[in-house]
Amino acid sequence: MELISKDRKNSSPSLVAVRPWLTKLGLEGQQLIILVGLILLIALFSAINPDFLSYKNFEDILRMSSIYGIAALGMTLVMLTGGIDLSVGSVMALGGALSAGFLGIAFGAANPIQLPFVLAVLLAIIITGVIGLLNGFVITKFNIAPFVATLGMMTIARGLTYIYTDFTVGGIPGSPITFSHPLFDWLGAGYIVGIPTQAVIFIVLALVLGFVLRHTALGRNVYAVGGNGEISRLAGINKDWIVMIAYMAMGVLAGLSGLLLTGKLSSASPLTGTGYELDIITIVVLGGTSMIGGRASIFGTVLGALILSVITNGLNFLNVPSFYQYLIKGTILVAAVIFDQVYQRRVNHKKSD
């Protein structure tokens, strides 16, 4: 009570009035800092180059942040349970390659499989979901560290992508599956009531996942497992099942993200998603999800996807070499982890008081 009283005494009346609204929006601490940083970055890049504010450029940012963000929603679930998934980029590539190859319409390719669009998409997402489930199974049933298990799956999924693209194309090994399909084109470059298709899908998924985590027993169980696995087990929660569900959702969302990226490019390359692991983990940590589990913010993940896409787009706009971009993104990830550690210590200190 004393801590709460001190906070209220030191807070201005206007801040006290606004705080409940900020809490409802998920704008507390780290998320509020990210929002301010996002606004400042947009102002900085537009001041350097006014073309940054063009509608076309903002559309590109929105599309890319949605593709990153959909996979990051899955990573948020996984990290909330105290895990991590390094196979996300490879699973994205596999999901895109499978969905494109199943259509059987690739230019100048062997096309040994030909399926309707809906069946091709569903089958690809089911397969990537099974891969996520396998990650969770190996981690829980064999007690293997998530880092090691998903690192192995990263290589397996990438290898499967190469094998399948070669099988589909039937030509030079490593060739992409290049194709054109109206529904894929709509997923990649289309609109829903004037909003990019990927963005609408991202927003809907974020709202659904946010509702599940906040207002359902499943969501509360995910938080409980991430907060303290042993206590959650003693409380009757099936920890293994919750972890496997999280990794399965990661696989599904990574596959969907890869499918949308394939639609955007009208091509599925076995190299798609290489290095995306760093970007997606950065988005999630930047958004306020703890590296050790038990704390997450879906709204923070949305903001993290936007700010990373703005940074990437802005640096590309300014013709900054890619190796400098790696340096900047790596620095952002380290800074976000440090912030997370400081936050955890502060919370633990308050609890001890």
DRENTIBA-516703 format. One line per 8 residues: number of its first residue (from 1); their letters; for each residue x, y, z of N, C-alpha, C. Coordinates in steps of 0.001 Angstrom, whole numbers. Example, Ala and Ser with C-alpha at 12.3 -4.5 7.8 and 13.67 -1.06 7.14 Angstrom:
<sites>
1	AS	13190,-5690,7800,12300,-4500,7800,13200,-3300,7800 ~ 12850,-2250,7080,13670,-1060,7140,12900,30,7870
</sites>
This chain:
<sites>
1	MELISKDR	821,-1208,0,0,0,0,850,1249,0 ~ 1969,1184,736,2827,2361,833,3404,2729,-521 ~ 3806,1705,-1304,4369,1963,-2621,3319,2599,-3521 ~ 2073,2101,-3464,1003,2646,-4297,720,4089,-3914 ~ 710,4364,-2599,446,5725,-2135,1520,6676,-2608 ~ 2782,6235,-2527,3880,7100,-2973,3763,7401,-4445 ~ 3413,6363,-5265,3283,6571,-6699,2190,7576,-7005 ~ 1069,7469,-6259,-35,8378,-6518,314,9809,-6112
9	KNSSPSLV	1057,9941,-5013,1448,11280,-4558,2365,11949,-5560 ~ 3263,11147,-6164,4250,11705,-7089,3690,11883,-8497 ~ 2477,11375,-8762,1896,11468,-10093,1038,12712,-10185 ~ 1082,13366,-11337,243,14533,-11553,-1191,14089,-11749 ~ -2198,14972,-11477,-3607,14600,-11657,-3908,14161,-13079 ~ -3291,14837,-14057,-3547,14486,-15464,-3048,13086,-15771 ~ -1877,12705,-15203,-1327,11376,-15451,-2197,10306,-14814 ~ -2712,10607,-13599,-3581,9651,-12918,-4857,9424,-13729
17	AVRPWLTK	-5375,10496,-14349,-6602,10385,-15137,-6378,9600,-16417 ~ -5203,9761,-17021,-4909,9123,-18307,-4472,7674,-18132 ~ -3860,7344,-16998,-3246,6028,-16805,-4193,4857,-17061 ~ -5475,4902,-16574,-6365,3759,-16861,-6563,3511,-18348 ~ -6619,4598,-19141,-6787,4434,-20587,-5532,3855,-21212 ~ -4377,4287,-20739,-3123,3734,-21251,-3021,2249,-20931 ~ -3462,1875,-19726,-3419,466,-19318,-4311,-385,-20206 ~ -5521,124,-20515,-6440,-628,-21376,-5849,-853,-22761
25	LGLEGQQL	-5099,119,-23256,-4479,8,-24575,-3180,-784,-24542 ~ -2724,-1145,-23359,-1453,-1860,-23248,-267,-924,-23317 ~ -517,380,-23141,564,1366,-23232,1115,1670,-21853 ~ 1995,802,-21389,2638,1013,-20101,4128,753,-20260 ~ 4941,1562,-19613,6382,1332,-19579,6999,1196,-20948 ~ 7451,-25,-21247,8192,-282,-22473,7364,9,-23724 ~ 6077,-329,-23720,5248,-96,-24897,5083,1399,-25184 ~ 4960,2189,-24119,4839,3635,-24294,6126,4218,-24855
33	IILVGLIL	7259,3715,-24396,8556,4157,-24914,8681,3820,-26400 ~ 8232,2614,-26780,8312,2197,-28182,7448,3093,-29061 ~ 6246,3416,-28584,5351,4272,-29361,5973,5644,-29593 ~ 6545,6215,-28538,7218,7515,-28677,8408,7399,-29630 ~ 9177,6307,-29493,10313,6084,-30377,9891,5938,-31827 ~ 8761,5269,-32058,8243,5089,-33421,7909,6436,-34047 ~ 7250,7292,-33285,6895,8626,-33784,8147,9438,-34089 ~ 9140,9372,-33200,10380,10126,-33399,11148,9622,-34623
41	LIALFSAI	11164,8306,-34827,11863,7738,-35989,11214,8176,-37298 ~ 9882,8162,-37333,9174,8611,-38535,9494,10074,-38819 ~ 9506,10881,-37752,9828,12300,-37905,11266,12486,-38400 ~ 12204,11685,-37875,13615,11793,-38261,13821,11414,-39723 ~ 13285,10255,-40127,13477,9801,-41515,12796,10735,-42505 ~ 11622,11265,-42147,10924,12177,-43051,11633,13525,-43144 ~ 12318,13934,-42064,13080,15181,-42105,14311,15049,-43012 ~ 14919,13851,-42985,16086,13601,-43836,15666,13464,-45295
49	NPDFLSYK	14556,12751,-45522,14061,12552,-46890,12537,12625,-46875 ~ 11958,13722,-47369,10499,13906,-47331,9732,12801,-48053 ~ 10362,12110,-49008,9679,11029,-49725,9345,9854,-48807 ~ 9952,9820,-47625,9669,8754,-46669,8200,8765,-46272 ~ 7565,9948,-46335,6173,10086,-45917,5183,9744,-47030 ~ 5668,9282,-48165,4763,8979,-49275,3849,7806,-48919 ~ 2661,7789,-49539,1690,6729,-49267,2267,5368,-49647 ~ 2946,5295,-50778,3520,4033,-51242,4522,3484,-50237
57	NFEDILRM	5342,4370,-49674,6344,3919,-48707,5688,3414,-47432 ~ 4661,4117,-46962,3970,3663,-45756,3242,2345,-46001 ~ 2750,2157,-47215,2117,877,-47550,3138,-253,-47491 ~ 4353,7,-48003,5421,-999,-47944,5763,-1347,-46497 ~ 5827,-317,-45645,6118,-539,-44225,5027,-1386,-43584 ~ 3785,-1061,-43913,2656,-1782,-43329,2642,-3243,-43775 ~ 2932,-3483,-45035,2941,-4861,-45536,4069,-5664,-44885 ~ 5262,-5084,-44830,6391,-5828,-44275,6238,-6043,-42778
65	SSIYGIAA	5759,-5024,-42074,5582,-5177,-40619,4524,-6235,-40314 ~ 3537,-6384,-41189,2497,-7399,-40975,3053,-8796,-41180 ~ 3903,-8971,-42205,4514,-10282,-42455,5427,-10661,-41286 ~ 6275,-9717,-40867,7099,-9943,-39677,6214,-10214,-38457 ~ 5172,-9373,-38320,4367,-9384,-37109,3579,-10654,-36904 ~ 3064,-11257,-37980,2289,-12490,-37849,3165,-13591,-37260 ~ 4396,-13720,-37778,5328,-14696,-37207,5699,-14312,-35776 ~ 5818,-13002,-35508,6178,-12535,-34172,5074,-12828,-33151
73	LGMTLVML	3813,-12876,-33588,2732,-13251,-32670,2949,-14668,-32158 ~ 3354,-15564,-33068,3663,-16930,-32642,4845,-16978,-31707 ~ 5871,-16173,-32004,7048,-16124,-31150,6697,-15569,-29771 ~ 5742,-14654,-29720,5288,-14107,-28434,4717,-15218,-27555 ~ 3896,-16079,-28157,3342,-17208,-27405,4437,-18124,-26881 ~ 5386,-18453,-27758,6470,-19364,-27388,7317,-18772,-26269 ~ 7686,-17508,-26405,8526,-16871,-25398,7769,-16641,-24096 ~ 6450,-16507,-24177,5638,-16372,-22975,5728,-17636,-22115
81	TGGIDLSV	5908,-18787,-22757,6061,-20040,-22012,7499,-20244,-21527 ~ 8388,-19297,-21847,9781,-19420,-21447,10654,-20080,-22498 ~ 10147,-20263,-23718,10902,-20910,-24791,11388,-19925,-25835 ~ 11864,-20482,-26938,12306,-19677,-28080,12276,-20592,-29301 ~ 12120,-20015,-30495,12054,-20816,-31717,12981,-20219,-32772 ~ 14104,-20885,-32982,15071,-20427,-33976,14760,-20948,-35372 ~ 13738,-21782,-35493,13409,-22358,-36802,12402,-21514,-37575 ~ 11982,-20374,-37030,10888,-19604,-37613,11168,-19188,-39061
89	GSVMALGG	12371,-18717,-39376,12681,-18293,-40736,12618,-19447,-41719 ~ 13140,-20596,-41329,13121,-21775,-42197,11701,-22303,-42389 ~ 10878,-22252,-41333,9492,-22703,-41449,8701,-21752,-42342 ~ 9004,-20459,-42277,8387,-19504,-43196,8706,-19878,-44638 ~ 9965,-20180,-44905,10378,-20556,-46260,9668,-21829,-46709 ~ 9571,-22802,-45813,8929,-24067,-46150,7438,-23864,-46426 ~ 6774,-23063,-45591,5350,-22802,-45793,5075,-22142,-47134 ~ 5905,-21172,-47497,5745,-20501,-48783,6000,-21430,-49954
97	ALSAGFLG	7054,-22241,-49837,7409,-23168,-50924,6335,-24240,-51102 ~ 5831,-24780,-49995,4804,-25819,-50082,3531,-25295,-50727 ~ 3076,-24132,-50278,1827,-23582,-50813,1957,-23264,-52293 ~ 3106,-22715,-52711,3330,-22388,-54127,3468,-23661,-54960 ~ 4206,-24625,-54434,4429,-25856,-55182,3187,-26708,-55321 ~ 2328,-26719,-54287,1111,-27520,-54332,141,-27050,-55422 ~ 241,-25760,-55792,-642,-25248,-56838,-344,-25880,-58195 ~ 941,-26196,-58426,1325,-26835,-59683,1249,-25936,-60888
105	IAFGAANP	1555,-24618,-60698,1481,-23680,-61819,2782,-22890,-61987 ~ 3870,-23404,-61431,5151,-22682,-61522,5615,-22608,-62975 ~ 6215,-21459,-63344,6677,-21238,-64712,7852,-22161,-65031 ~ 7775,-22869,-66154,8875,-23704,-66624,9308,-24762,-65650 ~ 8362,-25298,-64851,8703,-26271,-63816,8038,-27608,-64103 ~ 8468,-28623,-63369,7895,-29954,-63540,6474,-30022,-62997 ~ 6200,-29310,-61888,4872,-29256,-61276,4232,-30637,-61095 ~ 4873,-31523,-60321,4328,-32883,-60159,3055,-32953,-59327
113	IQLPFVLA	2761,-31888,-58537,1551,-31855,-57711,691,-30676,-58141 ~ -616,-30879,-58271,-1536,-29798,-58637,-2783,-29890,-57762 ~ -2953,-28887,-56892,-4083,-28862,-55969,-4819,-27531,-56084 ~ -6097,-27485,-55718,-6827,-26209,-55668,-6184,-25259,-54650 ~ -6419,-23974,-54827,-5777,-22959,-53991,-6035,-23188,-52502 ~ -7291,-23342,-52113,-7634,-23479,-50690,-6957,-24711,-50089 ~ -6983,-25821,-50812,-6376,-27049,-50304,-4860,-26899,-50202 ~ -4253,-26234,-51201,-2800,-26026,-51189,-2379,-25201,-49975
121	VLLAIIIT	-3124,-24142,-49685,-2807,-23253,-48556,-3015,-23983,-47233 ~ -4163,-24665,-47091,-4457,-25369,-45840,-3431,-26468,-45561 ~ -3073,-27212,-46590,-2117,-28299,-46411,-750,-27768,-45999 ~ -327,-26652,-46601,967,-26056,-46253,977,-25607,-44795 ~ -110,-24962,-44359,-181,-24461,-42982,-280,-25616,-41981 ~ -994,-26685,-42353,-1077,-27856,-41480,309,-28477,-41288 ~ 1069,-28566,-42379,2418,-29157,-42298,3326,-28312,-41414 ~ 3290,-26989,-41571,4143,-26140,-40722,3670,-26187,-39264
129	GVIGLLNG	2343,-26358,-39065,1840,-26522,-37702,2338,-27808,-37068 ~ 2399,-28875,-37856,2929,-30146,-37362,4408,-30007,-37007 ~ 5149,-29252,-37817,6566,-29019,-37506,6700,-28288,-36171 ~ 5843,-27285,-35941,5847,-26609,-34645,5507,-27545,-33514 ~ 4524,-28418,-33753,4137,-29396,-32743,5292,-30348,-32426 ~ 6040,-30741,-33451,7215,-31591,-33245,8254,-30885,-32386 ~ 8438,-29586,-32626,9348,-28806,-31770,8915,-28915,-30310 ~ 7626,-28667,-30064,7118,-28729,-28694,7223,-30113,-28092
137	FVITKFNI	6977,-31142,-28907,7055,-32526,-28433,8476,-32878,-28000 ~ 9446,-32532,-28839,10849,-32834,-28528,11292,-32092,-27267 ~ 10866,-30844,-27145,11261,-30023,-25990,10667,-30573,-24693 ~ 9393,-30957,-24722,8725,-31389,-23490,8988,-32848,-23140 ~ 8927,-33726,-24120,9033,-35158,-23837,10470,-35635,-23654 ~ 11420,-34947,-24280,12818,-35355,-24144,13640,-34353,-23328 ~ 12938,-33334,-22810,13575,-32338,-21945,14803,-31708,-22600 ~ 14674,-31385,-23879,15751,-30737,-24631,15527,-29233,-24600
145	APFVATLG	16586,-28476,-24433,16482,-27019,-24387,15875,-26503,-25693 ~ 14925,-25549,-25620,14297,-25017,-26832,15310,-24492,-27850 ~ 16378,-23882,-27359,17411,-23344,-28258,17985,-24461,-29122 ~ 18292,-25590,-28512,18918,-26699,-29234,17914,-27382,-30167 ~ 16714,-27662,-29644,15700,-28360,-30438,15313,-27571,-31682 ~ 15074,-26277,-31519,14642,-25469,-32664,15797,-25129,-33593 ~ 17019,-25130,-33073,18185,-24941,-33939,18301,-26123,-34904 ~ 18071,-27330,-34383,18073,-28506,-35240,16948,-28454,-36260
153	MMTIARGL	15746,-28035,-35820,14610,-27947,-36734,14828,-26870,-37790 ~ 15559,-25818,-37441,15873,-24780,-38408,16592,-25373,-39618 ~ 17564,-26244,-39363,18318,-26884,-40436,17463,-27899,-41188 ~ 16658,-28668,-40442,15795,-29667,-41077,14787,-28997,-42016 ~ 14109,-27939,-41521,13098,-27257,-42335,13720,-26611,-43567 ~ 14913,-26061,-43412,15589,-25453,-44570,15945,-26526,-45589 ~ 16419,-27672,-45103,16735,-28773,-46009,15503,-29273,-46746 ~ 14376,-29402,-46026,13125,-29817,-46652,12671,-28821,-47714
161	TYIYTDFT	12909,-27537,-47464,12536,-26513,-48443,13333,-26672,-49728 ~ 14635,-26898,-49598,15476,-27129,-50781,15013,-28377,-51538 ~ 14745,-29446,-50806,14326,-30704,-51440,13005,-30509,-52185 ~ 12052,-29817,-51536,10743,-29667,-52164,10787,-28729,-53374 ~ 11545,-27628,-53285,11637,-26727,-54441,12301,-27434,-55625 ~ 13322,-28240,-55360,13951,-29008,-56436,12969,-30009,-57032 ~ 12166,-30630,-56179,11161,-31595,-56631,10117,-30914,-57511 ~ 9722,-29696,-57130,8695,-28968,-57872,9220,-28424,-59194
169	VGGIPGSP	10398,-27790,-59117,10958,-27149,-60310,11515,-28186,-61282 ~ 12226,-29184,-60740,12790,-30216,-61592,13876,-29702,-62499 ~ 14551,-28662,-62082,15603,-28075,-62903,16880,-27907,-62122 ~ 17434,-26690,-62147,18676,-26398,-61444,18418,-26416,-59932 ~ 19208,-27173,-59170,19016,-27212,-57716,19076,-25820,-57093 ~ 18155,-25559,-56168,18122,-24259,-55497,17306,-23209,-56220 ~ 16691,-23567,-57363,15888,-22601,-58113,14598,-22278,-57370 ~ 14136,-21036,-57440,12877,-20676,-56777,11668,-21176,-57555
177	ITFSHPLF	10533,-21260,-56877,9263,-21578,-57528,8616,-20246,-57897 ~ 8654,-19900,-59170,8099,-18632,-59635,6751,-18898,-60302 ~ 5735,-18146,-59925,4383,-18444,-60389,3521,-17188,-60326 ~ 2294,-17311,-60796,1320,-16225,-60686,-66,-16833,-60491 ~ -758,-16349,-59448,-2101,-16828,-59154,-2890,-15652,-58575 ~ -4108,-15405,-59065,-4848,-14211,-58626,-5080,-14131,-57124 ~ -5392,-15254,-56484,-5623,-15217,-55040,-4327,-15014,-54265 ~ -3232,-15592,-54742,-1936,-15349,-54115,-1521,-13893,-54304
185	DWLGAGYI	-1785,-13364,-55502,-1472,-11958,-55763,-2272,-11052,-54831 ~ -3524,-11437,-54555,-4353,-10648,-53639,-3811,-10713,-52216 ~ -3359,-11892,-51801,-2764,-12020,-50468,-1494,-11190,-50348 ~ -721,-11145,-51425,563,-10460,-51359,519,-8977,-51654 ~ -398,-8571,-52534,-405,-7162,-52951,-1805,-6569,-53014 ~ -2801,-7298,-52514,-4183,-6833,-52592,-4611,-5998,-51399 ~ -5908,-5668,-51377,-6453,-4806,-50328,-7790,-5348,-49848 ~ -8115,-5018,-48604,-9441,-5247,-48046,-9940,-3892,-47571
193	VGIPTQAV	-10988,-3386,-48211,-11512,-2022,-47969,-10384,-981,-47908 ~ -9476,-1067,-48859,-8422,-74,-48968,-7210,-296,-48080 ~ -7247,-1345,-47259,-6130,-1653,-46367,-5405,-2878,-46907 ~ -4058,-2879,-46926,-3322,-4049,-47412,-3795,-5339,-46748 ~ -3946,-6376,-47544,-4479,-7653,-47057,-3710,-8180,-45855 ~ -2358,-8134,-45949,-1545,-8659,-44837,-1844,-7922,-43540 ~ -2059,-6591,-43651,-2299,-5788,-42450,-3615,-6174,-41781 ~ -4650,-6427,-42598,-5947,-6831,-42040,-5813,-8175,-41323
201	IFIVLALV	-5126,-9117,-41953,-4923,-10431,-41336,-4146,-10293,-40033 ~ -3102,-9458,-40046,-2276,-9228,-38853,-3103,-8638,-37716 ~ -3902,-7632,-38021,-4717,-6974,-36998,-5722,-7956,-36392 ~ -6387,-8729,-37255,-7384,-9695,-36771,-6722,-10744,-35882 ~ -5584,-11272,-36313,-4874,-12280,-35523,-4404,-11707,-34184 ~ -3915,-10469,-34191,-3456,-9830,-32950,-4620,-9651,-31975 ~ -5780,-9232,-32491,-6951,-9054,-31629,-7424,-10388,-31048 ~ -7448,-11411,-31889,-7887,-12733,-31427,-6932,-13277,-30371
209	LGFVLRHT	-5632,-13193,-30658,-4649,-13716,-29709,-4649,-12920,-28409 ~ -4813,-11601,-28522,-4892,-10776,-27322,-6089,-11152,-26460 ~ -7221,-11424,-27113,-8419,-11837,-26373,-8197,-13183,-25696 ~ -7610,-14131,-26425,-7375,-15468,-25876,-6473,-15398,-24646 ~ -5410,-14612,-24719,-4471,-14533,-23606,-5071,-13833,-22390 ~ -5927,-12861,-22619,-6462,-12075,-21515,-7739,-12662,-20908 ~ -8547,-13329,-21726,-9906,-13645,-21275,-10282,-15118,-21356 ~ -9339,-16003,-21579,-9677,-17437,-21628,-8785,-18231,-20674
217	ALGRNVYA	-9262,-19422,-20329,-8488,-20303,-19441,-7172,-20706,-20104 ~ -7215,-20932,-21418,-5989,-21293,-22137,-4943,-20201,-21990 ~ -5350,-18950,-22163,-4416,-17839,-22035,-3829,-17745,-20640 ~ -4684,-17910,-19628,-4192,-17855,-18243,-3223,-19001,-17965 ~ -3479,-20147,-18576,-2573,-21280,-18390,-1216,-21033,-19044 ~ -1233,-20377,-20188,33,-20045,-20867,861,-19116,-19988 ~ 209,-18097,-19422,916,-17191,-18506,1444,-17940,-17287 ~ 629,-18850,-16758,1029,-19594,-15562,2243,-20472,-15833
225	VGGNGEIS	2249,-21152,-16976,3381,-22011,-17331,4650,-21186,-17494 ~ 4527,-20028,-18118,5694,-19170,-18301,6171,-18548,-17003 ~ 5218,-18250,-16099,5584,-17638,-14832,6318,-18602,-13917 ~ 5802,-19823,-13789,6450,-20837,-12956,5892,-22200,-13354 ~ 6675,-22941,-14123,6229,-24225,-14641,5890,-25225,-13561 ~ 6666,-25276,-12486,6449,-26258,-11432,5170,-25957,-10661 ~ 4960,-24679,-10338,3740,-24307,-9618,2511,-24568,-10475 ~ 2606,-24273,-11777,1476,-24515,-12673,1168,-26012,-12755
233	RLAGINKD	2210,-26835,-12723,2006,-28293,-12746,1288,-28751,-11482 ~ 1708,-28208,-10334,1075,-28562,-9066,-372,-28072,-9010 ~ -657,-27022,-9783,-2026,-26490,-9832,-2915,-27283,-10779 ~ -2352,-28316,-11401,-3155,-29175,-12268,-3118,-28813,-13729 ~ -2247,-27871,-14103,-2128,-27469,-15515,-1183,-28436,-16225 ~ -1603,-28915,-17382,-761,-29808,-18180,277,-28959,-18904 ~ 1436,-28789,-18279,2472,-27909,-18819,2915,-28343,-20211 ~ 3141,-29630,-20401,3630,-30121,-21695,2652,-29792,-22812
241	WIVMIAYM	1374,-29981,-22542,358,-29722,-23551,313,-28243,-23914 ~ 426,-27366,-22919,420,-25923,-23164,1624,-25517,-24024 ~ 2791,-26049,-23700,3997,-25732,-24471,3857,-26224,-25910 ~ 3316,-27426,-26091,3146,-27958,-27447,2142,-27134,-28253 ~ 1088,-26656,-27602,120,-25788,-28285,801,-24504,-28739 ~ 1636,-23927,-27876,2341,-22685,-28215,3239,-22884,-29431 ~ 3983,-23974,-29454,4885,-24227,-30582,4109,-24584,-31851 ~ 2984,-25259,-31706,2160,-25554,-32872,1607,-24258,-33474
249	AMGVLAGL	1144,-23357,-32610,666,-22050,-33077,1797,-21284,-33761 ~ 3011,-21401,-33217,4175,-20771,-33842,4374,-21293,-35257 ~ 4254,-22611,-35436,4414,-23204,-36755,3351,-22737,-37734 ~ 2101,-22688,-37268,997,-22240,-38115,1198,-20798,-38552 ~ 1532,-19924,-37600,1687,-18501,-37912,2930,-18240,-38765 ~ 4003,-19003,-38538,5190,-18870,-39381,4879,-19302,-40812 ~ 4116,-20404,-40959,3721,-20859,-42282,2854,-19840,-42998 ~ 1902,-19246,-42267,1037,-18213,-42850,1851,-16996,-43263
257	SGLLLTGK	2788,-16598,-42413,3653,-15463,-42729,4469,-15724,-43995 ~ 5021,-16933,-44105,5779,-17288,-45296,4916,-17329,-46535 ~ 3682,-17769,-46382,2739,-17800,-47491,2441,-16386,-47996 ~ 2230,-15446,-47071,1970,-14059,-47447,3189,-13424,-48120 ~ 4378,-13757,-47623,5600,-13250,-48240,5755,-13803,-49654 ~ 5418,-15077,-49834,5474,-15689,-51161,4498,-15003,-52112 ~ 3296,-14676,-51615,2330,-13962,-52436,2815,-12577,-52816 ~ 3513,-11932,-51905,4047,-10593,-52176,5111,-10633,-53270
265	LSSASPLT	5929,-11689,-53264,7038,-11794,-54213,6675,-12578,-55468 ~ 5556,-13311,-55435,5179,-14246,-56511,6302,-15233,-56786 ~ 7029,-15563,-55749,8153,-16490,-55871,8465,-17085,-54508 ~ 8785,-18381,-54499,9164,-19068,-53261,10580,-19598,-53407 ~ 11500,-18940,-52749,12903,-19342,-52822,13269,-20144,-51580 ~ 14155,-21132,-51718,14603,-21878,-50531,15402,-21013,-49573 ~ 15805,-19819,-50012,16554,-18894,-49155,15656,-17898,-48431 ~ 14357,-17942,-48716,13421,-17016,-48078,13488,-17129,-46556
273	GTGYELDI	13439,-15986,-45875,13395,-15989,-44412,14737,-16184,-43739 ~ 15818,-16261,-44513,17137,-16426,-43901,17470,-15213,-43031 ~ 17792,-15453,-41777,18122,-14361,-40859,16915,-13703,-40212 ~ 15701,-14152,-40551,14508,-13538,-39972,14372,-13845,-38483 ~ 15077,-14880,-38030,14993,-15238,-36605,15364,-14036,-35728 ~ 16465,-13366,-36089,16920,-12215,-35310,15871,-11116,-35312 ~ 15307,-10824,-36492,14317,-9755,-36597,13077,-10053,-35756 ~ 12595,-11278,-35824,11350,-11631,-35132,11555,-11673,-33625
281	ITIVVLGG	12669,-12199,-33178,12961,-12196,-31735,13127,-10762,-31240 ~ 13780,-9922,-32039,13949,-8510,-31678,12595,-7832,-31523 ~ 11681,-8086,-32447,10339,-7502,-32384,9650,-7868,-31068 ~ 9711,-9140,-30713,8994,-9623,-29530,9597,-9066,-28241 ~ 10922,-9094,-28148,11581,-8573,-26940,11399,-7066,-26848 ~ 11515,-6397,-27990,11315,-4952,-28029,9907,-4581,-27576 ~ 8933,-5459,-27878,7545,-5191,-27516,7209,-5442,-26058 ~ 8164,-5973,-25289,7939,-6123,-23862,7722,-7538,-23384
289	TSMIGGRA	7903,-8530,-24261,7796,-9923,-23821,9103,-10344,-23164 ~ 8989,-10973,-22010,10183,-11342,-21258,10891,-12537,-21883 ~ 12204,-12519,-21861,13004,-13628,-22382,12888,-14874,-21508 ~ 12454,-14709,-20265,12370,-15862,-19364,10930,-16331,-19154 ~ 9991,-15725,-19872,8606,-16158,-19815,7792,-15468,-18741 ~ 6470,-15643,-18824,5582,-15113,-17803,5071,-13716,-18035 ~ 5642,-12997,-19002,5194,-11627,-19286,5239,-11399,-20786 ~ 4135,-10870,-21344,4074,-10627,-22786,3083,-9507,-23070
297	SIFGTVLG	3226,-8920,-24247,2305,-7873,-24678,2059,-8026,-26174 ~ 821,-8386,-26549,483,-8499,-27965,554,-7129,-28634 ~ 36,-6107,-27943,110,-4753,-28508,1569,-4314,-28646 ~ 2391,-4706,-27682,3815,-4402,-27780,4458,-5072,-28983 ~ 4046,-6311,-29282,4570,-7015,-30457,4168,-6294,-31734 ~ 2937,-5795,-31790,2492,-5015,-32958,3362,-3771,-33123 ~ 3596,-3064,-32026,4445,-1871,-32079,5880,-2235,-32456 ~ 6376,-3361,-31921,7728,-3802,-32247,7891,-4093,-33726
305	ALILSVIT	6859,-4733,-34327,6903,-5021,-35767,6923,-3728,-36578 ~ 6144,-2758,-36143,6110,-1471,-36854,7442,-736,-36751 ~ 8014,-687,-35546,9236,89,-35368,10416,-557,-36082 ~ 10494,-1900,-36092,11591,-2554,-36794,11448,-2370,-38298 ~ 10217,-2407,-38804,9987,-2203,-40234,10299,-763,-40635 ~ 9956,185,-39762,10286,1587,-40039,11799,1776,-40083 ~ 12512,1156,-39141,13978,1254,-39121,14574,643,-40392 ~ 14133,-559,-40745,14659,-1231,-41936,14352,-438,-43192
313	NGLNFLNV	13108,5,-43322,12706,778,-44490,13452,2099,-44568 ~ 13576,2761,-43415,14267,4052,-43394,15732,3924,-43763 ~ 16391,2880,-43263,17802,2670,-43586,17976,2324,-45067 ~ 17047,1530,-45606,17087,1235,-47038,16849,2501,-47856 ~ 15943,3331,-47366,15617,4595,-48033,16846,5494,-48110 ~ 17672,5409,-47067,18878,6245,-47001,20098,5531,-47589 ~ 19862,4348,-48204,20939,3566,-48838,22044,3174,-47863 ~ 21647,2849,-46627,22609,2378,-45640,22962,926,-45961
321	PSFYQYLI	24250,574,-46077,24650,-805,-46411,24081,-1817,-45426 ~ 23845,-3033,-45919,23183,-4064,-45118,23963,-4431,-43866 ~ 25320,-4405,-43946,26088,-4805,-42763,25947,-3799,-41636 ~ 25704,-2524,-41954,25414,-1541,-40909,24032,-1813,-40308 ~ 23114,-2277,-41143,21780,-2590,-40650,21828,-3755,-39663 ~ 22648,-4762,-39955,22823,-5869,-39015,23338,-5351,-37673 ~ 24283,-4436,-37734,24855,-3854,-36522,23789,-3141,-35704 ~ 22970,-2362,-36383,21930,-1589,-35707,20884,-2509,-35086
329	KGTILVAA	20427,-3521,-35858,19407,-4442,-35347,19932,-5258,-34167 ~ 21177,-5690,-34259,21771,-6433,-33153,21868,-5586,-31900 ~ 22223,-4311,-32075,22304,-3392,-30942,20931,-3195,-30300 ~ 19896,-3088,-31147,18533,-2918,-30641,18124,-4137,-29809 ~ 18466,-5333,-30291,18111,-6555,-29560,18804,-6591,-28200 ~ 20104,-6283,-28175,20842,-6292,-26910,20262,-5256,-25952 ~ 19938,-4063,-26476,19368,-3012,-25635,18019,-3439,-25067 ~ 17208,-4119,-25889,15892,-4577,-25424,16043,-5630,-24327
337	VIFDQVYQ	17011,-6528,-24482,17245,-7559,-23462,17725,-6924,-22160 ~ 18612,-5944,-22263,19094,-5238,-21066,17928,-4545,-20361 ~ 17071,-3897,-21162,15895,-3229,-20590,15021,-4238,-19864 ~ 14854,-5424,-20472,14039,-6481,-19863,14637,-6921,-18533 ~ 15955,-7078,-18478,16613,-7500,-17244,16460,-6452,-16144 ~ 16613,-5173,-16519,16455,-4083,-15550,15023,-4071,-15019 ~ 14068,-4277,-15929,12654,-4298,-15538,12380,-5432,-14558 ~ 12910,-6618,-14847,12693,-7774,-13976,13270,-7524,-12585
345	RRVNHKKS	14469,-6950,-12538,15084,-6662,-11241,14260,-5657,-10446 ~ 13721,-4674,-11148,12916,-3652,-10478,11639,-4273,-9904 ~ 10999,-5152,-10694,9781,-5811,-10222,10087,-6699,-9021 ~ 11160,-7475,-9116,11543,-8366,-8007,11884,-7582,-6750 ~ 12529,-6410,-6936,12865,-5555,-5808,11607,-5031,-5111 ~ 10604,-4632,-5930,9349,-4139,-5350,8623,-5252,-4600 ~ 8665,-6482,-5157,7999,-7607,-4490,8654,-7917,-3152 ~ 9986,-7821,-3116,10707,-8105,-1878,10455,-7047,-817
353	D	10178,-5798,-1272,9858,-4739,-316,8457,-4900,237
</sites>
